C-alpha cells in the first residue's frame, strides 16, 4: 500500500509542473484576445507562433496582455 502512495506522489509531482506550463488560462486568453486579433491574427490557432508574435509586439500590447506575456517569460 505504501508503494502505491509513493508512486502516486511521484506521478503527481511530475504531472503538476507540466500542467503549470500548459496553455494560457481563460483569464489570460481574455486579457490578450484583442491584442492577438490586432497584432497577430495570422497566428491564431498556432500557439508557438502566437506567443512569439505577442512577445515581439510587447511594447504595443495592452497593460493586461503585457502582464500575461511577461508572466510567461516574454
HELIX and SHEET records of a PDB file:
HELIX    1   1 UNK A    2  UNK A   20  1                                  19    
HELIX    2   2 UNK A   26  UNK A   40  1                                  15    
HELIX    3   3 UNK A   41  UNK A   43  5                                   3    
HELIX    4   4 UNK A   47  UNK A   56  1                                  10    
HELIX    5   5 UNK A   58  UNK A   60  5                                   3    
HELIX    6   6 UNK A   63  UNK A   71  1                                   9    
END                                                                             
